[in-house]
Amino acid sequence: MSGRSIVQWCDGEVQVFPLHHRLDLLEACADLVNAEWPRSRAARIHGLQKSCQNFPVCLVLLERAADEEQLLGHARLSRVVGQCGSLFVETVVVCQAQRGKGYGRKLMEASERYARTRGFRRLCLTTHDKQHFYAHLGYVLSKPVQNAGAMTSFMPMEVLQKFSRIQDTVCSFGPPRSSARQGLQKNLPSNSEPDPPQVSCQTEILCPKPLAVPSQPSNQPPQPPPPPPAPPLPPQLPATCHPIPPVAQSQSKTQTLYTPYRDAKGMPIYWMHKDI
């Protein structure tokens, strides 16, 4: 297969390839991802080797100049359990020396374009501190979803969806105690004695009588009169509403991002998605 036929996206000298079409970049990609999220090199390479046509798919961002090429970024796309039209994008990273040059946006745009060519119409993701970056790209806050990851390579999506539904019914309660008790009584033998009648006890609560307050002696001076009431407050004038300029509106929109979700360590986590 030629290099031109496997290119998924191209913008000048920047190109995007599926990693399983460029296995020669496997070790360099492992080092790139480990620079952001440290892990053993062997375990990282083993995870990247799972990139395949049937998902998960690892996309790599390359820059070609003359006869040289440089690995710029990586992103992984996986299926979402129970949502046939959605993909989950994760492990999005750009080379530290090349950050701030727009490669993160190009990597996300290439991921969206690849998802559309595969027939998907939504990308989901999570982030701890890059929520403003993704909001600028059009992502909005959403509810959590289940990422299938590499399990789709050895387990059908129907089975994963079945296990996902079990979590919703694990905490369901059984029948009411009265109905369960009646069922047990029906199964008792005829010679068994019924339950003894329940005796209700009522206890009368006696409240002590209030103690009489002795009157003040006549030789003490009388109490001073109460202070005069405070004067009424002046009427408030209606506040004048001034329109917020566009810049302030965009800033307030990004500053009000709040998530009620927490990860396993108790840190805030933002679930986001974008319809593509």
N, C-alpha and C positions, 0 to 999 in steps of 0.2 A: 504494500500500500504506500503510495507516495505521500510526501509531507503535505502537499497541497490538498489532497482529498480528505485529510483528517482534521483540517483546520475548522473549528466550529465558529470562530469569530475573529475578525481582523480589523484593526484600526491603525492604519499606517504601518509602523514597525512593531506594533503590539498585537499578539495573537493569543488565542485561547485553544488549548488542546485537552481532550480527555486523557487522564494520566495513564489509563490502560492502553492507550495508543502510543505513549512515549515512556516506556518502562526504563529508558536510559536516564530519566530524570527522577527516578524513585528515591535514591539516596539524597539528592539535593533537596527534594521536596520534604523528606523526613527531617532534615536539618532545619529547613525553613519553619516548619510547624513546631518543632521542638524548641526553637528560639523563643516562641511565644508561650507555649504550654509544655514545659519540660516533661520528658518521659524517656524510657529506655529506647535507644535507637532501633533495636530489634523489634520491640513491640510496635513502634510507630510504623516501621516498614511493613510489618505484617498487616496492620490496619489499612495502609494505603494500597496494598496489593489486592484488597477486596473490591477495588473500583472495577466496575463492569458495565456492560450495556444495559443490564436489567436492574441497575441501582443496587447499592449507592454508586454515584459517579463523582469522581474527583476531577475537578477542572483546574488546570494550571495556566497562569498568565505569564507569557514570555515576551521578551523584547529582543528583536533581532537587529543587529547592526553589522553590516558587511558579512563576514563569515562567523561571527560570534553571536551567541544568544545568552540572555540572562534571565533567570527565574525570578519573577517579580511577585507572584501571589498564588494563593491556593484557596479553593472553596469546595465543599462537598455537598452534594444534593442527594437526599434520601426520600423515600416514600413516606406519606403520612397515613397512619392507620385510620381507617374509616372515612377517608376523604380521597376519592379516586382522582380528583382534579388538582390536588395540592402536592407540593414538594417542600421539604424542610432543608433549608440551607444552613450550614454550620461550618465551623473551623475556617472562618473567613480571615485570612491574614495576608498582609503585604510586607515585603521585605523592609526591615526597619530603616535601611539607608535610603529607600525610595519613597518613604511616606511623605504626605503633604504635596504630592504632585498629581493627584487625581486618579491614581491607579486603583484605589479602592472603589471609586465610582465605576470605573471601567470594568472591574471584576464583577461587581454586582449587576451591571447592565448586561454583561456577557452571560451571567448565570440566568438572568431573566429571559434573555433571547434563546438560550439553550432549552430552558423549560418550555417555552412556547413552541419551539420546533418539535418537542416530544409530546405535545398535546396537553400540557398542564396550564392552568390559568391562575394559580395562586402560589406565592412563596411565603413560607412561615419561617420564623427564626426567633431566637432568644438572645438577649444581651444583658450585661450587667452595667455597662457604662458608656455604650455607644448608641444610646437610644436617640439622641439628637441627630447623629449622622444618618441613621436609618429613617428618621422622620423627615429629614430633608430630601431623602430619595423617594418619599411617598408612602412609607410604611406607617401603619397605625397600630395602636394598642389593640390587643385581642385576647381571647381566652386560650388557655393551654391546649396543646394537641400532643399526640403521642408520635414520636419519631420512630419509624421502623428500623432505621439504621441498616446494618448488614444482615439482619435476620431474614429479610426477604429473599436472600440467596439460598436459604435452605428450609424456609417455612412459608407456606402459602399465605397470602394476605388475609384470606378468609379465617384461617386459624388465629392469626394475630388479632384480628378484629374480635373474634370470640373471646379470647383472653382479655382483651381490653374491656369488654362489656362486663366481665366478671367483677371488675373493680367497682362497678356501680351497684352491684347487688350483694356485695359482701356484708355491708352494714345493715341489710334489711332485717327488720324485726320479725319474730315469729308470730303465731296467733295470739290473741288476747288471753290473758291468764284465765279468765272465766271460761272461755270455750275449751281451753286445754284441760281445765279441771273437769268440765263436763265429760270430755272424752275419756278421761281416766276413770271417772265414776261408772261410765257405761261398761268398761272392761273389767270392773270388779266382779268377783263371783257373788252368787246370790246369798251365801251365808255370811258375807262380810258385813260388818257393822257400819252404818253411815257415820259421817263425821258428827261429832257432838255439836249441839247448837252453840252458836257464838253468843256470849253474854256481854252485853254492852254496859259499861260502868259510867255513870255520870257523877261527877264530883262538883259539889257546890263550892264556888269560890267566894270566900268571905273577904270583903274589902274593909279595911279598918276605917273607922269614922275619922273625919278630919278633926284635927286638934283646934281647940278654940284659941284664937289669937288674943292675948291680953290687950286691953285698951291702954293707950298711952296716959301716963300721969298728967294731971292738969297743970303741974308746975313747969313742964317743958314748953319752950316757945313753939308757936305754930310753924308748920312747914311753909317754905317760900312758895309763892305762886309759880306756875309753870311759865317757861319763856314764851314770848309771842311767836306765832307761826311765821315761817319764812315767806318772804314775798314771792309771788309767782314768777316763773321764768318768762323772759320775753319770747314771743313766737319766733320759731325758726324760719328763715327764708328758704325757699326751695333751691336746692343745689343745681347749678348750671352744668349740663352734660356736654362735655367736649369730645368730639370724635377722636379715637385713638389713631395716630398715624400708622401707615402700613408697616413701618419698621418696628414700632412698638407692638403691633398686633402679632407679628411673627415671633418676636422675642417672648411675649407673654404666652404664646401657644406652646413654645418649646419648654418654657420654664414650668408649666403646669403639668408636665408629664408625671403621672403618679401610677405606681403599680401596687396592688395589694398582695402580690405573690412573692414568696421567698423560696430560696433554694435550700438544699440540705444543710447548709451552714448558717441559715438565717439571713443571708444577704438578699437585698431586693433584686428581683429578676424581671425583665421586661419581655413579655410575649408580644410579638408583632407580626403583622402579615401585610401583603400587598397583592392586590388583584392585577394581574398582568395581561 
